[in-house]
């Protein structure tokens, strides 16, 4: 009650004496009051963690579902905020946004990413969730590459060429020869026979075919 009377008196004084507080002074006072939400968020997270530890199994979840003004998901995020050393660092608090969802996003940063954000000014009282995502993406290795569809198309193309080559060899076999000495190189022939003869024999065959092709 006393606090409400004080605030009313201050407001009335400001209206009667419009120059008592400058724009900058009012902004500083309002910002200070707004930032006091952050310690409250930390406190709620700590209280949730303490309740979870102390209550009997199952009672904590029942309490969150039935008795608290936020969801279980929010409760978990608030506890994560309270447990985050780099977010709860006293030197960081003046730079933090007074919004639990953004604070939770900051807990997902590494200590290095958080420190870089503080030093660069990217972490500030007006930041949004998209700014947190940008900080998380900084320094992340580029894993971009061919899409799964592109990889499948490339594999299909390779298999198509292999099938065409096998069909050509089958056609030659049906006419009495596995090889076309005019088109097949010694390496092509060796690759075909290496599966059916020893490596030494395959090399010898390739060398012999190479000499025959050279003579031709």
N, C-alpha and C positions, 0 to 999 in steps of 0.2 A: 504494500500500500504506500509506504514511504517513497519507494522508488518511482511509482506512478505519479505521485504528487510532485516529486523532483523534476521528472521529465516534463510534466505539464507546466510547471513554473518556468523551466528553461525555454520551452516553446513560446510561452506567453511573453517572456523577457525578450526573446529574439524578435517577436512581432512588434513589441513596443520600441525596441532599440535595434533596428535592422542592421546597424553597423557594428554590433558587439562582436559577431563572428564573421570572418571573411569567408569567401567561397572555399578557399584552400583549407581553412580551419574546419569548416563543416565537412568537407570531403575526407579529411584525415580522421575526424571523429567517427564518421559513418563507416569508413573502411575498417577502422579498428574494431568497431562493434561487429561488423560483418565477419571479420577474420576470427573473432572469438568463437565462431561456429566450429572451426577446425579442432580445437582442443575438445569440444563437445563430441565431435565425431570420434576422436580417439578414445574418449571416455566411454562412449556407448559400446565401441568394439571391445574394450577391456572388460566392461561389465558383462557383456555377452560371453566372453571367454571364461570369466570367473563362474558365471551361472552354469555354463556347460560342464565345467569341472565339478561343481558342487552338487548339482541336482542329480537325482537318481536317473538311471538309464531310461530314456523315453520321455521323461518329464520336460527336458529342455526343448525337444521338438514340439511337444504339445503346447508349451508356453509360447513359443514363437508363432505357431499356427493360430492359437486362440487369443493370446493376451497382448501381443505386441503390434504396433502400427505399421509393420513392414513384413515382407516375405522372408522365407528361410534363405532364399538366394541372397537377398540384401544383407541378412544377418551374417552369412558366411563372408561376404565381401567386407563388411564392417570389421569383422574379426581379423581379416587379412590386413586391413589398413592398420589396425592397432598393433599388429605383430611386425610391421615393416620398419626396420631400423632406419633406412635412409629417408623414408617419408616422415617419420616421427622426429627426425633430427631437428633440434630447436632452431638451428641456423637456417633451416629450409622453410620453416613455417611461414615467414613473411612473403615468400614467393609462391605459396601454394594456393590453388583455387579452393574456395569454400564450397565444394560440391563432392559428396561422397563417391559418386560414380567416376569422376575424373581422378580423385585420389586413389581409388581402387586401380584404375588404369596405370597410374604411376607406380604402383607396387609391382607391376609386371615388368618394369624396366630393370635391367641389370644395374648394379651400383655405378658402373662406368657410364652407362647411358644417362642415368639420373644426374650424375655429377656434371656431365657435359651439357645437359639441358639447363641446369642451374647457372653454369658459367656463361652460356650463350644467351640466356634470357628466354629461351624457348619455354621453360617452365615459369609461368607467371600467373598472377591472380585471375587473368582473363582468358586463359587457355581453354581450348575445347578438346573433346575426345579425339577429333581428327589430328590435333597437334600431338597427342600422346602416341597415336599410331605412327605418325611421322618419325617420332623419336625412336620408336621400336624398330622401324625399318632401316634407320641409319646404321651403317656398318654391317648390315646383313648381306652375306655373300649372294651374288646374283645366281640364282638357280634356274634362270630361264633357259629354255632349250626347245628342241622340236616338240610339238604337241604330240600326244598319243596317236592322233589320227595321222599326222605326218610320218611318224615312225612306222605305223602299220602299212601306209602306202609304200614307203621305201622297202619294207620287208617283202611286200607283195610283188613289187617290181623286180626285186632280186630273185624271188622264187619263180616268177614268170620266165626270166632269162634262163634259169637253171632247167626249167621244164622244157623250154624250146631246145636247149642244147641236148638234153636227154632224148627228146623226140628225134632230133637229127641223127644221134648215135644209133638209135633203134632202127631208123630207116636204113642206115648203112649196114647194120647187122643183118637185117632182113634180106639184103642184097648180097650177103656173103662176107662183109668186112665191117669190123668195128670202127675202122678209121678211114678217113679220106686223106691220102698222102699229099694231095695238092693243097688242102686247106688246114689240116691239123698240124700243129707244130710238134716238135719232139716232146715238149713239156706237156701239151695236151694229151698225147698218147700215154706218157708216163703216169699222168694223173689218173687215167682210166685203169691202167693195169696194176697200179701200185696196190690196189685192194685185193688183188688175186694172186700176186706173186711177191716174192721177197723184195726188200728194198734194193739189194745188190743187183738182182736180175732186172728190176725196173730201170735202174740207172743204165745198165748195159743195153737194154732195149732202146732207151731214149737216145743213147749215144749212137747206136747203129742206125736208127731212124733218121737222126740228124745228118749222118754222113750220106745216107741214101738221098735225102732231100737236097743236100748240097750238090750231089752229082746231077740230080734232075734239073 
